[in-house]
Amino acid sequence: MKLIETLVPVDFRGSLTGPLRRFYTCTFLACIGSGLTLSLFVVYLHNVRGFSTSFATLLLAAAALCGLATSPLWGTTTDRFGPIRVVLVAYSADAIAIVVWAFAHTKVEAAVAALLLAVFGGASWGPSSTMLSRLVAPEHRQRAFGFNFMLVNLGIGFGGLASASIVDLHHPTSFVVLYMVNAGVIVLSGAYFWTLRAYGGPETAHLDDPIKSAEGWREVLRDKRLVRYVVASIVLMIGGYGSQEAGFSLFVVNNLKLPVHVIGIIFFFNTSTIVLSQLWVLNKIEGRSRTRVMATVGALWFFFWVILDLALSLPAVLSVVSLSIAMVVFAIGETMLSPVGPALVNEIAPEHLRGRYNAASGISWGISGTLGPAITAVYFDNHVGNWWPFGTGLTALVGAGLMLSLRRHLSAGEDGLAEGRAAVAES
């Protein structure tokens, strides 16, 4: 009991009301489905459907670009119609797109399915962040986002274990089964999310103010704090998620010559580390500089890529061990980034523009998801894939430096410092 009280403070436990618990349940359900197929995009296209590596990685980049182009639309619709409607539309369309993807046998079918997944697959993240920010008090947002991220990875971990036991490169139907189960779980989570409709309507308090009512993306883009954060996030995540999702499974299977089921096992170490350490990390970073925390993430991710490169010189068993250790390191960085990034964005966002601010933050995922695969393709297509991890690690260090430079543009409270929050509370 004392351990629980230490990891989850009493004031935050008191904020875990029914609506917030239902929100977390939806998160967990949706991510079980996602975990079944996480990081199999390139392997599915190349090793199962027989398309070239270049086509697979460039399609991934094109899909990310498509998602990026539609991200502002989701931000605007969230502010105008409320997050609940946007999430439900996204879940429904995403489930249909996954079914199309499961049965894609031609390049045209794969491209159509990938683009649909790009448009709707990531459309729910911004509105979900907006919904979560409504369900908790501002002082609990950082912890709430971190707790949500823990559940994301717990769900992904369960899905990853199921994937490792089912998927088989010699039996393409096993991939079809995985994608169909993913679609079914998304439909179930969407039905459960509907129970939060009372909290997901549009924000109307600003409608009586003609100035606020006229504000939109121009005001969002004028916020230099947000713009600098997005730029730093893009570089940092090219050195992290954007490249890892594009090339990690490809590197493991084709460069390290390891069997495909090893990927699910390695990702289990990632997700289990997040689940076991997230609450502890939340307590350690509470009241500390958010920009410094995110810079530390860049340093940890650099270490991850170095270990991945060193695995080339190790025998198979030791290679798997080193990759598992690398994933633990990467996961610690994720537990630090996941609470502070969304908390910073929602700290500086006005309520009537919150959907747009979260969508703008999500653009960093879209751009890194576009550039990461494109850069990865350059390495592998030019037969220098063994240098890919080290080059990506250097990018993570550049992202860390940009995060540190953001500090002077934020107040102490916006940066998450305890003394800054106290000053805001007193005023």
JOZI-V315883 format. One record per backbone hydrogen bond with DSSP energy under -1.0 kcal/mol. CO is the residue of the C=O (numbers start at 0). NH is the residue of the N-H. If there is no record, write none. Layout:
co = <CO	CO>
nh = <NH	NH>
This chain:
co = <0	1	2	3	8	9	11	12	14	16	17	18	19	20	21	22	23	24	25	26	27	28	29	30	33	36	39	40	41	42	42	43	44	51	52	53	54	55	56	57	58	59	60	61	62	63	64	65	69	70	71	72	73	74	75	76	77	81	82	83	84	85	86	87	88	89	90	91	92	93	94	95	96	97	98	100	105	106	107	108	109	110	111	112	113	114	115	116	123	124	125	126	127	128	130	136	137	139	140	141	142	143	144	145	146	147	148	149	150	151	152	153	154	155	156	157	158	159	160	162	167	170	171	171	172	173	174	175	176	177	178	179	180	181	182	183	184	185	186	187	188	189	191	192	193	195	199	203	205	208	209	211	215	216	219	221	222	223	224	225	226	227	228	229	230	231	232	233	234	236	236	239	240	242	243	246	247	248	249	250	250	251	258	259	260	261	262	263	264	265	266	267	268	269	270	271	272	273	276	277	278	279	280	281	284	286	288	289	290	291	292	293	294	295	296	297	298	299	300	301	302	303	304	305	306	308	309	310	314	315	316	317	318	319	320	321	322	323	324	325	326	327	328	329	330	331	332	333	336	338	339	340	341	342	343	349	350	352	353	354	355	356	357	358	360	361	362	363	364	366	367	369	370	371	372	373	374	375	376	377	378	379	383	386	387	388	389	390	391	392	393	394	395	396	397	398	399	400	403	405	406	410	411	412	414	416	417	418	419	420	421	422>
nh = <4	5	6	7	12	13	14	15	16	20	21	22	23	24	25	26	27	28	29	30	31	32	33	34	36	39	43	44	45	46	47	48	50	55	56	57	58	59	60	61	62	63	64	65	66	67	68	69	73	74	75	76	77	78	79	80	81	85	86	87	88	89	90	91	92	93	94	95	96	97	98	99	100	101	102	103	109	110	111	112	113	114	115	116	117	118	119	120	127	128	129	130	131	132	134	139	140	143	144	145	146	147	148	149	150	151	152	153	154	155	156	157	158	159	160	161	162	163	164	166	170	173	174	175	176	177	178	179	180	181	182	183	184	185	186	187	188	189	190	191	192	193	194	195	196	198	83	206	208	212	213	214	219	220	222	223	226	227	228	229	230	231	232	233	234	235	236	237	238	239	241	243	244	246	247	250	251	252	253	254	255	257	261	262	264	265	266	267	268	269	270	271	272	273	274	275	276	277	280	281	282	283	284	285	287	417	292	293	294	295	296	297	298	299	300	301	302	303	304	305	306	307	308	309	310	311	312	313	318	319	320	321	322	323	324	325	326	327	328	329	330	331	332	333	334	335	336	337	340	342	343	344	345	346	347	352	353	356	357	358	359	360	361	362	363	365	366	367	368	370	371	373	374	375	376	377	378	379	380	381	383	382	386	390	391	392	393	394	395	396	397	398	399	400	401	402	403	404	406	408	409	414	416	415	289	420	421	422	423	424	425	426>
